[in-house]
Amino acid sequence: MTIAQFLEPITAQDGAVTLPQASDWMQGRTLYGGASALIAYTHAMTKFSDLPFLRAAQIGFVAPVGQDMELTSTIVRQGRNVTQLRSEIHSDGKLALTAFWLLGAAREANAKTPAAPLENWPAAPEDSAKAMTGEAPSFLSNNFDIRHGQAKGDDRGATIRRWARLTDEHDLDSVGRLILMGDVMPPGAMRIMQRRGPISSINWSFNVLDPENVSKDGWYLAENASQYADAGYSSERLRMWDTNGKQVLDGLQCVAVFG
């Protein structure tokens, strides 16, 4: 199944939608977070056209999202440069995902600060070994090519960094691709868990640094780093870079750590 086929049932109308091939993107009893966020984004962008680029988003993963859902998207405010939208996914009669999208037209820059370069830049993806073989959830192994993004000798601490690309030849726009891929890494807290146990993303907030990004052969370096973990939760920073080392996404996530 292609990504286009997965998204095909989504139209500009609010209401009930069934995704027959949702099983290809399930992570346990819910859709993978990047896929459910992409569904909400696709509905909003299909319903409201001629909008500027997405600049930021706040996603709340409220409850499991299954193949049967109800979609709604509304404009909260539309100004001269910035448009703010709200999307919701209801599943099994309950609110399952809420998303707030901030879209903004480009203006002449009055302030410029490039993102700091990443230290210990890894080998190119084509020169890196496959990662997470035999241990990745099926949605990951079926839809992504994952390669190591950290040298064995690096002090990885509570950071997970991998090269990733979609295996499907898709027609997603540059922002949709980042949404689908931006949550692909497991939390960095997994590296420091004292016991094996389940984890669950609660929210995801991100800024799109380059909404027109293009990266060689579709590869992006994705990183999840636990910046603070205690009391059953981890505060994670999520970042993505293109193959030239330019950061394209910057985000935060709260993750529940069980066990």
Summary of the structure (lengths in Angstrom):
residues: 259
radius of gyration: 17.9
end to end distance: 34.7
largest distance: 51.9
contacts: 794
relative contact order: 0.15
helix: 19%
strand: 40%
